[in-house]
C-alpha cells in the first residue's frame, strides 16, 4: 500500500489532483500519513530556539516558558520538533497569550521543517475540522441540544494527539485561533501559493477570529492574510462591523460595559490600515474610525510609522485632495483626512530636514521612495512640491553614494522600479517643476534610468483576457505585443505602428464591489496619456458579456476608431452637460463606452455630448 501511494504521488500530475475532488482527498491523506512521523518526531537540522533553551541555563528557561505549555518539563521535550512543542501550547491556550515574537518564531520553525505538500494537508484538515464544528453547532441549535457529538476523523485525531492535546477536548471545543495564524504566517514565509486552500482557511476561521478573538490575534491574522496574497474581504468586513459597533457603544457610554476594542493601539491601527489597502476595500465608516484613531497617535508616530501611514493611506484614496477627479461618495474628500495628510507631511518634512542617523542605505532609500510615491498617488498639490523636491535631494545624495553592485542586490529591483516611477511622475505630470530641478538631482535620476538591473524571474504574467485581445487584434491585421516594457511601466497590449495602448482592466484595478479605479490605476492612466499614448479601455465586465467572436471583432474595431478619431478623450467623459466636465473626464479617463452608448440608444433616452464632433454644439448649450 505504501509503494502504491508513493507511485501515486510521483506519477499523478497536479492538474488532475485539482480537477478531481476524490483523488485530491486521497492525495492529501497520503501526504499526511507519509509526512506525519517525520514532521513531529524527527529533530530539526539546525538547533531551534526551544532546543537551545532546553540546554541553556535557568535564565533562558524563563524565556522558553512563554512558548511551552503549563506543566510541561524541558527534559520531556528533548528531541521533539519545535512545531510540536509550540503548537501544543497554542492548543492549551485557546484565548491566546503568546507574544508576537513567539508566534513569529513558531512560524519560522514551522516553515523551515515543513514541506509544501504537508502544509497543504495541514491547512485543509484544519479548515475541514472547523467547518465540521460549525455544522455541528448549527445542527445542535436546530435540534435544541439533541445533536450528536462530533467525532474527529482518524488522521485528525492522530494530529491532535501528536500536538499533545486530548481528542475529547478537541471534539468539545474548537481549536485555538492562534493555530490558523501560525499556519498563515508559515504559508507567507514559505511563499505558499495554493490560494484555494488559504481561502478555505480564511472562510472557515477568519470571520470567527475577526468577530470574537482578541485584537492581539485578530489584527495580525488579517494582516498576515493580506500579506500572503489571499484576496478575501469577508473577514475584514467582520472587523469593520466590530469597529462600528465599538464606536457606537463608546458614543452611548454604556455603564458597566468595558470597551475592549477602542481606543486602538498604534500598531493595530497601522496594521488595519494596511489590511484595508491590500484588500482594496474602502469601508467608509471603518476608515473614518481609523482616521480618528490616527489623529490621536500622530504625536507619538516615528518616521517609519509616518511613512507607512502615508503609503498605505494613499493606496485606498484616503488622503486624496479630490482635485480634478470625480469622487462617487459625495463628490468631496473628508476634511479630517485632509487635516491628517497635512500633519503627516509636516512631520515627514521635519524628519527629512533634521536627518535620520543610524539607518542603512537600503532602509533610507526605501522609506523616502515610499513617501515620495505616496504623494504622487494622493495627487500632490503645488503647495507641497517643496517636500517632493526635498525628498529628491536626499535621495540623489544616497544614489551617488551607492556602488553599482548595490543595485544588483536582493531588494534593489523593487527600489529601482519605484524610483523610476517617481522620475516618470516628475517628468510628465510635473514638467515645470522638473525643468527647474538642480543638476545633481537630474543626473542622479538619469543614472538610475541608465542602470541595467537584473530582473527577477517572477515578472508580470499575461492573463487570458490580454491574450484573447491580442489574438483578435492580430486577426484584424493590427501589429501588437503583450507585456511591452517602457521603463517601469508594463503595457497590457501595445500596438507597434501607433501609440495606442489597450488596457485590459480586471478586478485588481478597481476597489472591491465598485467601479471606482484604485489610485494605482489612475496614476498609470495619467502617465500613459501624458506620454502621448491613446488609451483604449476594455473592462472585464463588458468583455465577458461579448460571447460571440464576431461581436468582439466589431467592438475592438469601433473602440479603436473612436479612440483615434473622436474628441471625447480630450473633452467630455460623462452624460449631460455642465462646465468643467471636460477637465474631469480628461483626468479620470472615464470616457463613454460604446456598450453604454448603445444601451442608452436602445432606451430612447436623448442626450447630447459636447465636443462629440467638430463644431457640434447641443441645443441646450445655445444662447439666444
C-alpha distance (Angstrom), angle and dihedral (degrees) to the residues before:
residue distance angle dihedral
X1 . . .
X2 3.80 . .
X3 3.81 90.8 .
X4 3.80 89.7 51.3
X5 3.82 90.8 51.3
X6 3.80 91.4 49.4
X7 3.79 91.4 50.2
X8 3.81 89.7 49.0
X9 3.80 92.4 51.9
X10 3.80 92.1 49.8
X11 3.81 100.6 43.1
X12 3.81 107.8 33.6
X13 3.83 111.4 87.2
X14 3.78 120.9 -129.0
X15 3.81 92.1 -119.5
X16 3.80 91.2 62.0
X17 3.79 90.2 48.2
X18 3.80 91.2 54.2
X19 3.82 93.4 47.7
X20 3.80 97.3 47.8
X21 3.79 115.9 61.6
X22 3.81 95.0 -167.9
X23 3.79 93.6 47.8
X24 3.80 90.3 47.6
X25 3.80 90.9 53.1
X26 3.82 91.2 51.1
X27 3.79 89.8 47.2
X28 3.80 93.4 52.2
X29 3.80 92.2 47.8
X30 3.80 90.2 49.4
X31 3.79 91.8 49.3
X32 3.79 91.1 48.3
X33 3.81 93.9 49.0
X34 3.81 90.5 45.9
X35 3.81 97.8 48.9
X36 3.80 101.2 31.9
X37 3.80 98.0 88.4
X38 3.82 94.4 42.3
X39 3.79 91.5 45.9
X40 3.77 98.7 53.8
X41 3.81 106.8 24.5
X42 3.80 107.3 36.5
X43 3.80 117.9 85.5
X44 3.80 117.5 -116.1
X45 3.84 117.2 -105.6
X46 3.80 92.6 -119.4
X47 3.80 124.9 44.7
X48 3.79 108.9 -96.8
X49 3.80 124.6 -143.3
X50 3.79 90.1 -104.3
X51 3.82 94.6 51.2
X52 3.78 92.4 45.9
X53 3.77 88.8 50.5
X54 3.80 91.5 52.6
X55 3.80 91.9 57.2
X56 3.80 96.5 42.0
X57 3.77 131.6 82.5
X58 3.78 128.5 -76.9
X59 3.81 91.4 -87.8
X60 3.80 91.2 67.7
X61 3.81 92.7 42.2
X62 3.80 89.6 67.8
X63 3.82 90.5 58.5
X64 3.80 92.7 46.5
X65 3.79 90.7 52.2
X66 3.82 87.7 72.7
X67 3.81 88.7 64.5
X68 3.81 101.0 37.8
X69 3.77 121.8 75.9
X70 3.77 123.1 -110.5
X71 3.76 114.5 -81.6
X72 3.81 95.9 17.0
X73 3.79 115.1 127.0
X74 3.77 122.8 -143.1
X75 3.80 93.7 -129.8
X76 3.79 92.8 58.0
X77 3.81 91.3 54.9
X78 3.79 99.3 55.9
X79 3.79 112.7 126.9
X80 3.80 94.5 16.9
X81 3.76 122.3 122.7
X82 3.81 119.7 -103.3
X83 3.80 90.3 -120.8
X84 3.80 91.5 59.1
X85 3.81 93.3 48.4
X86 3.78 94.9 44.7
X87 3.78 99.0 42.4
X88 3.80 90.3 49.7
X89 3.79 87.2 61.2
X90 3.79 91.3 49.7
X91 3.80 92.6 52.6
X92 3.80 93.1 49.7
X93 3.83 92.2 48.9
X94 3.81 106.4 55.0
X95 3.80 93.4 168.1
X96 3.79 94.2 58.6
X97 3.77 121.9 -123.6
X98 3.79 105.0 158.5
X99 3.82 110.9 118.7
X100 3.78 120.9 -113.9
X101 3.80 92.5 -106.9
X102 3.79 90.6 57.3
X103 3.81 91.8 50.4
X104 3.79 91.0 50.4
X105 3.81 90.7 51.0
X106 3.80 89.3 48.9
X107 3.80 91.5 51.2
X108 3.82 93.2 46.5
X109 3.81 92.0 50.9
X110 3.79 90.1 44.1
X111 3.82 92.9 51.5
X112 3.81 92.1 45.4
X113 3.81 96.3 54.6
X114 3.80 99.2 34.8
X115 3.78 129.6 84.0
X116 3.79 122.4 -139.1
X117 3.80 94.3 -112.6
X118 3.79 92.0 50.5
X119 3.80 89.8 49.1
X120 3.81 89.4 54.7
X121 3.79 90.0 51.9
X122 3.81 93.6 49.8
X123 3.82 93.4 46.6
X124 3.80 93.9 49.1
X125 3.80 93.7 44.9
X126 3.80 93.3 51.1
X127 3.82 90.4 47.6
X128 3.81 90.8 48.9
X129 3.80 91.5 49.4
X130 3.81 93.4 50.2
X131 3.81 90.9 48.2
X132 3.80 90.2 50.8
X133 3.81 89.9 51.5
X134 3.81 91.0 50.5
X135 3.81 90.8 49.6
X136 3.82 90.3 48.0
X137 3.81 91.2 51.5
X138 3.81 91.8 48.4
X139 3.80 91.0 49.8
X140 3.80 91.0 47.8
X141 3.80 91.8 51.8
X142 3.79 90.9 47.3
X143 3.81 94.2 50.2
X144 3.83 92.7 39.6
X145 3.77 95.5 -118.5
X146 3.79 97.4 -35.7
X147 3.80 95.5 109.9
X148 3.77 121.7 120.7
X149 3.83 117.9 -109.5
X150 3.79 117.6 -99.7
X151 3.81 117.6 -103.7
X152 3.77 118.4 -153.0
X153 3.81 118.8 -127.2
X154 3.81 113.0 -107.6
X155 3.79 95.6 -109.0
X156 3.82 93.1 47.9
X157 3.81 90.3 45.9
X158 3.80 87.6 55.4
X159 3.80 89.7 49.1
X160 3.78 91.0 52.5
X161 3.80 91.8 49.8
X162 3.80 91.5 49.0
X163 3.80 89.6 53.1
X164 3.79 88.8 56.0
X165 3.79 97.7 -109.2
X166 3.78 131.8 126.6
X167 3.85 113.2 -110.2
X168 3.80 89.9 -143.4
X169 3.81 90.3 58.5
X170 3.79 90.4 47.1
X171 3.79 91.7 52.0
X172 3.78 91.8 51.7
X173 3.82 98.2 47.2
X174 3.81 135.1 26.1
X175 3.80 119.5 -106.3
X176 3.77 123.1 -90.8
X177 3.83 117.3 -78.4
X178 3.79 87.6 -126.8
X179 3.82 91.3 70.2
X180 3.85 94.4 68.1
X181 3.81 89.2 43.0
X182 3.80 91.9 55.6
X183 3.80 90.5 46.3
X184 3.81 91.4 52.1
X185 3.80 93.1 47.5
X186 3.80 90.2 49.8
X187 3.81 90.7 49.1
X188 3.80 90.6 51.2
X189 3.81 93.2 48.3
X190 3.80 91.9 47.2
X191 3.85 92.3 44.7
X192 3.78 90.1 -123.6
X193 3.80 110.5 -172.8
X194 3.81 106.5 -173.3
X195 3.79 93.4 116.1
X196 3.80 92.8 175.2
X197 3.80 90.5 64.5
X198 3.81 92.9 42.2
X199 3.79 91.5 48.1
X200 3.79 90.0 50.1
X201 3.80 89.3 52.2
X202 3.81 90.5 49.0
X203 3.80 93.0 49.9
X204 3.80 94.3 46.5
X205 3.81 98.3 45.5
X206 3.81 108.6 11.2
X207 3.79 99.6 78.0
X208 3.80 93.4 47.4
X209 3.81 92.1 47.6
X210 3.81 92.1 47.9
X211 3.82 91.3 49.4
X212 3.79 104.3 42.6
X213 3.81 112.3 8.2
X214 3.82 120.7 100.3
X215 3.78 115.9 -94.9
X216 3.81 90.5 -112.6
X217 3.82 86.5 66.7
X218 3.81 103.7 27.6
X219 3.82 97.8 52.0
X220 3.86 95.6 49.0
X221 3.81 88.6 45.5
X222 3.81 92.2 55.9
X223 3.80 92.6 44.3
X224 3.81 92.9 48.5
X225 3.80 90.8 45.9
X226 3.81 90.5 56.2
X227 3.81 94.4 41.0
X228 3.82 90.3 53.0
X229 3.81 89.1 60.1
X230 3.81 98.9 -108.1
X231 3.82 108.2 145.5
X232 3.79 102.6 -158.3
X233 3.78 116.9 132.0
X234 3.82 96.9 -174.5
X235 3.86 97.0 90.8
X236 3.80 89.7 46.0
X237 3.80 91.0 51.1
X238 3.80 88.8 54.1
X239 3.80 89.4 51.4
X240 3.82 89.7 49.8
X241 3.80 89.3 52.5
X242 3.80 89.3 50.1
X243 3.82 91.1 51.6
X244 3.80 91.6 47.7
X245 3.80 92.6 51.3
X246 3.80 91.0 46.8
X247 3.80 90.8 51.6
X248 3.81 90.8 49.4
X249 3.81 91.4 50.0
X250 3.79 90.3 48.9
X251 3.80 91.5 53.4
X252 3.79 92.2 49.6
X253 3.83 90.4 47.0
X254 3.74 95.8 -147.4
X255 3.76 111.6 -154.6
X256 3.76 118.3 -123.8
X257 3.82 93.3 16.6
X258 3.79 118.2 106.5
X259 3.79 116.9 -149.4
X260 3.80 107.1 -132.1
X261 3.82 95.2 179.9
X262 3.80 107.8 47.9
X263 2.95 133.2 87.0
X264 3.81 93.2 43.3
X265 3.77 121.9 -145.0
X266 3.78 117.8 -111.5
X267 3.79 94.1 -111.0
X268 3.81 92.3 46.8
X269 3.81 91.9 51.4
X270 3.81 93.1 51.9
X271 3.82 91.9 44.8
X272 3.81 92.5 51.7
X273 3.80 90.6 48.0
X274 3.80 89.3 52.3
X275 3.81 91.3 48.8
X276 3.81 92.3 52.0
X277 3.82 90.0 49.0
X278 3.81 94.9 48.8
X279 3.80 91.8 47.9
X280 3.85 91.4 46.3
X281 3.80 89.4 -130.1
X282 3.81 118.7 152.0
X283 3.79 104.4 -167.1
X284 3.80 102.9 173.8
X285 3.80 99.2 -157.5
X286 3.81 94.8 44.0
X287 3.81 92.2 47.8
X288 3.80 90.7 50.3
X289 3.80 88.9 54.5
X290 3.81 91.0 49.0
X291 3.82 91.3 49.5
X292 3.79 89.9 52.2
X293 3.80 91.2 49.5
X294 3.82 91.7 48.0
X295 3.79 91.6 53.1
X296 3.80 89.6 59.2
X297 3.82 91.6 49.1
X298 3.83 97.6 47.2
X299 3.85 96.3 97.8
X300 3.81 90.1 54.2
X301 3.82 99.8 44.4
X302 3.78 118.0 116.8
X303 3.80 123.0 -140.8
X304 3.81 92.4 -99.0
X305 3.80 92.2 48.8
X306 3.81 91.2 48.1
X307 3.80 89.8 53.3
X308 3.81 91.3 47.3
X309 3.81 91.9 52.1
X310 3.81 92.2 48.4
X311 3.80 92.9 46.5
X312 3.79 98.8 48.7
X313 3.81 94.9 37.4
X314 3.80 89.1 56.4
X315 3.83 89.8 55.7
X316 3.81 92.6 62.8
X317 3.82 95.7 38.9
X318 3.78 91.4 -112.4
X319 3.81 97.1 138.4
X320 3.81 99.5 34.4
X321 3.79 117.5 135.2
X322 3.81 91.6 -140.9
X323 3.81 93.7 -135.9
X324 3.78 113.7 149.5
X325 3.80 96.4 -0.2
X326 3.75 132.4 94.5
X327 3.77 112.6 -119.0
X328 3.78 112.5 -157.5
X329 3.77 95.3 -156.6
X330 3.78 101.7 73.2
X331 3.81 96.6 -41.7
X332 3.81 95.2 -97.4
X333 3.77 140.4 73.5
X334 3.77 123.5 -105.7
X335 3.85 109.7 -99.3
X336 3.86 94.2 -137.9
X337 3.79 89.8 58.8
X338 3.82 90.7 51.2
X339 3.80 90.6 50.6
X340 3.81 89.6 48.6
X341 3.80 90.4 51.4
X342 3.80 91.9 52.2
X343 3.80 92.8 50.1
X344 3.81 93.2 47.2
X345 3.80 92.9 49.2
X346 3.80 91.0 47.5
X347 3.80 91.4 53.1
X348 3.79 90.6 46.7
X349 3.82 91.8 49.4
X350 3.81 90.4 51.2
X351 3.80 91.3 49.8
X352 3.82 91.2 50.8
X353 3.80 92.0 49.2
X354 3.80 93.4 48.9
X355 3.80 94.5 42.8
X356 3.77 127.8 -135.0
X357 3.77 118.8 -112.9
X358 3.77 132.2 -165.9
X359 3.82 97.7 42.2
X360 3.77 130.4 113.1
X361 3.80 124.0 -108.5
X362 3.81 92.7 -112.8
X363 3.78 92.6 53.0
X364 3.80 93.3 46.5
X365 3.82 94.5 48.2
X366 3.79 91.4 45.5
X367 3.80 93.6 49.4
X368 3.80 95.4 47.3
X369 3.81 94.3 43.3
X370 3.82 90.8 51.4
X371 3.80 90.2 51.0
X372 3.82 91.5 48.6
X373 3.79 93.3 48.6
X374 3.82 90.8 47.0
X375 3.80 89.7 57.9
X376 3.80 91.5 52.1
X377 3.81 91.3 47.8
X378 3.81 91.3 52.1
X379 3.85 91.8 47.8
X380 3.78 103.9 -105.4
X381 3.79 114.2 -133.8
X382 3.79 126.9 -135.2
X383 3.80 90.7 -107.1
X384 3.81 91.3 61.2
X385 3.81 97.6 44.4
X386 3.81 89.0 100.3
X387 3.81 88.8 69.6
X388 3.82 91.0 51.3
X389 3.80 91.1 50.0
X390 3.81 91.0 48.1
X391 3.80 90.6 51.0
X392 3.81 90.1 49.1
X393 3.81 90.7 51.8
X394 3.79 91.7 52.2
X395 3.81 91.2 46.0
X396 3.81 93.2 49.4
X397 3.80 90.7 56.4
X398 3.81 91.2 52.2
X399 3.82 92.3 45.4
X400 3.81 92.7 55.7
X401 3.81 90.9 47.5
X402 3.81 95.4 56.9
X403 3.83 120.8 84.4
X404 3.78 123.3 -132.6
X405 3.80 91.1 -100.0
X406 3.81 89.0 64.1
X407 3.82 91.8 68.9
X408 3.80 92.7 55.0
X409 3.79 93.0 61.7
X410 3.76 128.4 111.8
X411 3.81 97.5 -94.9
X412 3.80 98.0 31.5
X413 3.81 95.4 90.0
X414 3.79 95.0 66.0
X415 3.80 92.4 42.8
X416 3.80 91.3 51.0
X417 3.81 93.8 51.3
X418 3.80 92.2 45.7
X419 3.80 92.5 51.6
X420 3.81 91.5 47.0
X421 3.79 89.2 51.8
X422 3.81 90.1 52.7
X423 3.82 88.6 50.3
X424 3.81 90.5 52.8
X425 3.80 90.9 50.3
X426 3.80 91.3 52.4
X427 3.82 94.6 45.0
X428 3.80 99.1 46.7
X429 3.81 107.2 21.4
X430 3.81 99.2 36.7
X431 3.78 102.9 26.7
X432 3.80 96.4 152.2
X433 3.81 92.0 55.8
X434 3.80 91.2 43.6
X435 3.81 93.1 54.9
X436 3.81 92.6 56.8
X437 3.81 95.7 47.1
X438 3.82 116.8 121.9
X439 3.79 117.1 -93.7
X440 3.82 93.2 -114.6
X441 3.80 92.4 59.2
X442 3.81 92.5 48.8
X443 3.80 91.6 48.2
X444 3.80 91.0 50.5
X445 3.81 91.3 50.8
X446 3.82 90.9 47.2
X447 3.80 89.4 50.9
X448 3.79 89.6 54.9
X449 3.80 90.9 48.0
X450 3.83 92.7 53.3
X451 3.80 95.3 47.1
X452 3.80 117.9 107.7
X453 3.78 104.1 -143.3
X454 3.83 115.3 -173.6
X455 3.78 109.9 -110.2
X456 3.76 122.1 -128.9
X457 3.79 120.9 -113.6
X458 3.80 91.5 -122.8
X459 3.78 94.4 74.6
X460 3.80 128.0 151.6
X461 3.77 114.2 -60.7
X462 3.76 125.6 -152.4
X463 3.77 122.1 -115.4
X464 3.78 130.2 -137.9
X465 3.79 87.8 -106.4
X466 3.83 91.4 59.7
X467 3.79 94.0 44.4
X468 3.80 93.6 51.0
X469 3.82 92.0 49.4
X470 3.81 91.0 48.3
X471 3.81 92.5 49.6
X472 3.79 93.0 49.8
X473 3.80 91.5 48.3
X474 3.80 88.9 51.7
X475 3.82 89.3 52.1
X476 3.81 87.0 53.3
X477 3.84 89.3 56.1
X478 3.82 92.6 -110.2
X479 3.80 112.6 139.1
X480 3.80 110.4 -134.3
X481 3.77 143.6 152.7
X482 3.78 133.3 -151.4
X483 3.80 127.1 -130.8
X484 3.81 93.3 12.6
X485 3.80 114.5 176.2
X486 3.78 127.7 -136.4
X487 3.76 105.8 173.8
X488 3.82 109.0 -60.3
X489 3.82 92.9 -14.2
X490 3.79 122.2 94.3
X491 3.81 115.9 -160.9
X492 3.78 121.1 -145.0
X493 3.81 94.5 -145.5
X494 3.82 121.7 -6.9
X495 3.79 125.9 -173.2
X496 3.79 117.1 -130.8
X497 3.80 100.2 -148.9
X498 3.81 100.0 41.3
X499 3.79 136.1 33.5
X500 3.79 92.6 -107.7
X501 3.80 120.5 135.4
X502 3.80 120.5 -165.7
X503 3.80 113.0 -149.2
X504 3.82 113.7 -154.9
X505 3.79 97.1 -161.7
X506 3.79 111.7 -159.3
X507 3.79 129.0 176.7
X508 3.78 91.9 -82.7
X509 3.83 90.7 72.6
X510 3.79 95.2 56.5
X511 3.76 134.7 61.1
X512 3.79 117.4 -100.9
X513 3.82 114.0 -76.8
X514 3.82 94.1 -3.2
X515 3.80 142.5 89.0
X516 3.80 92.3 -130.0
X517 3.77 116.6 117.2
X518 3.77 121.6 -123.9
X519 3.83 118.3 -115.7
X520 3.81 89.2 -107.7
X521 3.81 91.1 57.0
X522 3.80 93.3 46.4
X523 3.80 92.9 48.1
X524 3.79 90.5 49.4
X525 3.80 91.9 51.9
X526 3.80 93.6 47.6
X527 3.80 89.4 51.8
X528 3.80 93.0 50.0
X529 3.78 92.5 49.9
X530 3.81 91.9 46.2
X531 3.82 89.9 51.1
X532 3.81 90.2 57.6
X533 3.80 101.1 -102.0
X534 3.78 123.9 139.4
X535 3.80 106.5 -133.3
X536 3.81 122.4 -146.2
X537 3.80 113.6 -164.1
X538 3.80 120.2 -145.6
X539 3.79 112.5 -179.8
X540 3.77 120.9 -158.1
X541 3.81 94.4 -131.6
X542 3.83 89.6 56.0
X543 3.79 96.7 42.2
X544 3.80 93.1 50.5
X545 3.82 90.5 57.6
X546 3.79 92.6 56.0
X547 3.79 99.1 82.9
X548 3.79 100.5 161.3
X549 3.80 117.9 76.6
X550 3.79 92.1 -141.0
X551 3.80 90.8 56.9
X552 3.80 90.0 49.7
X553 3.80 90.5 51.8
X554 3.79 90.8 52.8
X555 3.79 91.9 44.9
X556 3.82 93.1 52.9
X557 3.79 92.8 45.0
X558 3.81 94.5 50.7
X559 3.81 93.4 42.1
X560 3.79 90.0 53.9
X561 3.80 92.0 46.2
X562 3.80 93.5 51.6
X563 3.79 91.5 46.1
X564 3.80 93.2 53.1
X565 3.82 100.6 36.7
X566 3.78 106.4 25.4
X567 3.80 127.3 86.5
X568 3.78 97.4 -147.6
X569 3.78 92.4 98.3
X570 3.79 89.8 60.8
X571 3.78 97.4 37.9
X572 3.76 133.4 23.9
X573 3.78 125.2 7.1
X574 3.78 107.2 -179.6
X575 3.77 143.5 45.9
X576 3.77 120.4 -81.4
X577 3.78 130.3 23.4
X578 3.75 136.6 -88.9
X579 3.75 136.9 132.8
X580 3.76 118.0 -79.1
X581 3.77 93.7 21.9
X582 3.77 91.4 116.3
X583 3.80 91.7 58.9
X584 3.78 90.5 51.1
X585 3.79 91.9 52.0
X586 3.77 93.8 47.0
X587 3.81 91.7 52.6
X588 3.78 100.8 44.0
X589 3.81 97.8 32.9
X590 3.81 90.4 -141.6
X591 3.79 93.1 142.8
X592 3.78 124.3 165.0
X593 3.78 114.3 -74.3
X594 3.78 121.2 -140.5
X595 3.79 93.5 -124.1
X596 3.78 89.6 54.2
X597 3.81 90.7 49.8
X598 3.80 92.0 51.1
X599 3.80 91.7 46.5
X600 3.79 91.7 52.1
X601 3.80 91.1 46.9
X602 3.80 91.4 52.8
X603 3.80 90.9 55.1
X604 3.83 90.0 51.8
X605 3.77 92.9 -124.7
X606 3.79 107.7 155.4
X607 3.76 116.9 -141.5
X608 3.78 136.2 159.9
X609 3.78 127.2 -139.9
X610 3.81 116.4 -153.7
X611 3.79 111.4 -132.6
X612 3.81 94.7 15.8
X613 3.82 90.7 132.2
X614 3.78 131.4 11.7
X615 3.78 111.2 -82.0
X616 3.80 92.8 5.7
X617 3.79 116.9 142.5
X618 3.81 123.4 175.6
X619 3.79 118.4 -124.3
X620 3.80 90.3 -121.0
X621 3.81 90.3 62.1
X622 3.81 96.3 49.6
X623 3.78 117.7 110.5
X624 3.83 120.9 -147.4
